């Protein structure tokens, strides 16, 4: 078993275990809270800074420092709000005896998420060093696992972009 096989196996089983432990609702809420926090800062960040400077006169030396603190507080507020809603949904699903489904789907979601991250990293490594021995030493699934993982990101981004197929060189 090569180093890349060990990495693939650890990512696969580690992500499933983490996902089953956290559950789908909490994972999606964490990601969603981060994205919604960034969007809120982009849309309302300058107003949050202005409002903060008006509420606390003399606290900030410049409008820039008020805007920075306002953006940070806005991001935290949005992220915490999403987290509280997710916590309530998590409790509701467990009260309705659907907690097992939340945790099962959490395992699937986490596995896909971390395999996507690994696919992106492996494709970047392939762009930097296509002749690396890491791409020829995998023995998982008779050597088919590594190319399969590497194709996840290009296929997904091809679907997102709208192209039917993405050119992917044969690795083995």
C-alpha positions as CSV (number, residue, x, y, z in Angstrom):
1,X,0.0,0.0,0.0
2,X,1.5,3.3,-1.1
3,X,1.4,6.7,0.6
4,X,-1.4,7.9,-1.7
5,X,-3.5,4.8,-0.9
6,X,-3.1,5.5,2.9
7,X,-4.1,9.1,2.3
8,X,-7.1,8.1,0.3
9,X,-8.2,5.5,2.9
10,X,-7.8,7.9,5.8
11,X,-9.7,10.7,4.0
12,X,-12.5,8.3,3.1
13,X,-13.0,6.7,6.5
14,X,-12.2,9.8,8.5
15,X,-14.7,11.9,6.6
16,X,-17.4,9.3,6.9
17,X,-16.8,9.1,10.7
18,X,-16.8,12.8,11.1
19,X,-19.9,13.2,9.0
20,X,-21.8,10.6,10.9
21,X,-20.8,12.2,14.1
22,X,-21.8,15.8,13.1
23,X,-24.8,15.0,10.9
24,X,-26.0,16.6,7.7
25,X,-27.8,19.6,9.2
26,X,-24.9,20.8,11.2
27,X,-22.4,20.4,8.3
28,X,-24.7,22.3,5.9
29,X,-25.4,25.0,8.5
30,X,-21.6,25.5,9.1
31,X,-21.0,25.9,5.4
32,X,-24.1,27.9,4.8
33,X,-23.4,30.2,7.8
34,X,-20.0,30.9,6.4
35,X,-21.3,31.7,2.9
36,X,-24.3,33.7,4.1
37,X,-21.9,35.6,6.5
38,X,-19.7,36.5,3.6
39,X,-22.7,37.6,1.5
40,X,-24.1,39.7,4.3
41,X,-20.7,41.4,4.8
42,X,-20.5,42.1,1.1
43,X,-24.0,43.6,0.9
44,X,-24.4,45.2,4.3
45,X,-20.8,45.6,5.6
46,X,-20.4,49.3,4.9
47,X,-23.8,50.1,6.6
48,X,-22.8,48.0,9.6
49,X,-19.6,50.0,10.0
50,X,-21.5,53.3,9.7
51,X,-24.1,52.2,12.1
52,X,-21.5,51.0,14.6
53,X,-19.6,54.3,14.4
54,X,-22.9,56.2,15.0
55,X,-23.8,53.9,18.0
56,X,-20.4,54.3,19.6
57,X,-19.2,57.8,18.9
58,X,-15.5,58.5,19.6
59,X,-14.7,54.8,19.7
60,X,-13.1,54.5,16.3
61,X,-10.4,56.6,14.9
62,X,-11.4,56.2,11.3
63,X,-14.3,55.0,9.2
64,X,-12.1,52.1,8.1
65,X,-11.7,50.7,11.5
66,X,-15.4,51.0,12.2
67,X,-16.1,49.2,8.9
68,X,-13.7,46.3,9.8
69,X,-15.3,45.8,13.2
70,X,-18.8,46.2,11.7
71,X,-18.0,43.5,9.2
72,X,-16.6,41.1,11.8
73,X,-19.7,41.6,14.1
74,X,-22.1,41.2,11.1
75,X,-20.3,38.0,10.0
76,X,-20.5,36.6,13.6
77,X,-24.1,37.5,13.9
78,X,-25.1,35.8,10.7
79,X,-23.0,32.7,11.4
80,X,-24.5,32.4,14.9
81,X,-28.0,32.9,13.7
82,X,-27.6,30.1,11.1
83,X,-26.0,27.9,13.8
84,X,-29.0,28.5,16.2
85,X,-31.5,27.6,13.5
86,X,-29.5,24.5,12.6
87,X,-29.3,23.5,16.3
88,X,-33.1,23.7,16.5
89,X,-33.5,21.7,13.3
90,X,-31.1,19.1,14.6
91,X,-33.1,18.8,17.8
92,X,-36.4,18.6,15.9
93,X,-35.1,15.8,13.6
94,X,-33.9,13.8,16.7
95,X,-37.3,14.4,18.4
96,X,-39.1,13.1,15.4
97,X,-36.8,10.0,15.3
98,X,-35.1,11.1,12.1
99,X,-31.7,11.6,13.8
100,X,-30.3,8.4,12.2
101,X,-31.1,9.8,8.7
102,X,-29.4,13.1,9.6
103,X,-26.3,11.3,10.7
104,X,-26.3,8.8,7.8
105,X,-26.6,11.6,5.2
106,X,-24.0,13.6,7.2
107,X,-21.5,10.7,6.5
108,X,-22.3,10.7,2.8
109,X,-22.1,14.5,2.6
110,X,-18.8,14.7,4.5
111,X,-17.3,11.9,2.3
112,X,-18.2,13.7,-0.9
113,X,-17.0,17.1,0.5
114,X,-13.6,15.8,1.5
115,X,-13.2,13.7,-1.6
116,X,-13.9,16.9,-3.6
117,X,-11.2,18.8,-1.6
118,X,-8.8,15.9,-2.2
119,X,-9.6,15.8,-5.9
120,X,-8.9,19.5,-6.2
121,X,-5.6,19.2,-4.4
122,X,-4.6,16.1,-6.5
123,X,-5.4,17.9,-9.7
124,X,-3.3,20.9,-8.6
125,X,-0.5,18.6,-7.8
126,X,-0.9,16.9,-11.2
127,X,-0.7,20.3,-12.9
128,X,2.4,21.1,-11.0
129,X,4.1,17.7,-11.4
130,X,2.4,15.4,-13.9
131,X,5.3,12.9,-13.9
132,X,5.1,12.4,-10.2
133,X,5.2,8.7,-9.1
134,X,2.3,9.4,-6.7
135,X,0.0,9.0,-9.7
136,X,1.2,5.6,-10.7
137,X,1.7,3.9,-7.3
138,X,-1.9,3.5,-6.2
139,X,-3.2,0.0,-5.8
140,X,-6.6,0.6,-4.3
141,X,-9.3,-1.0,-6.5
142,X,-6.6,-2.3,-8.8
143,X,-5.3,1.3,-9.3
144,X,-8.7,2.7,-10.3
145,X,-9.4,4.6,-7.1
146,X,-7.0,7.5,-7.6
147,X,-8.1,8.4,-11.2
148,X,-11.7,8.1,-10.0
149,X,-11.1,10.6,-7.1
150,X,-9.2,12.9,-9.4
151,X,-12.1,13.0,-11.8
152,X,-14.6,14.2,-9.1
153,X,-13.7,17.9,-9.2
154,X,-13.4,18.3,-13.0
155,X,-16.7,16.4,-13.5
156,X,-18.5,18.5,-10.8
157,X,-17.1,21.8,-12.1
158,X,-18.0,20.7,-15.7
159,X,-21.6,20.2,-14.5
160,X,-21.6,23.5,-12.6
161,X,-20.2,25.4,-15.6
162,X,-22.5,23.6,-18.0
163,X,-20.0,21.7,-20.2
164,X,-20.8,18.2,-21.0
165,X,-17.4,16.7,-20.5
166,X,-14.1,17.9,-19.2
167,X,-10.9,16.7,-20.8
168,X,-9.0,14.6,-18.2
169,X,-5.8,12.8,-19.2
170,X,-5.5,9.1,-18.4
171,X,-3.3,8.7,-15.4
172,X,-2.6,5.0,-15.7
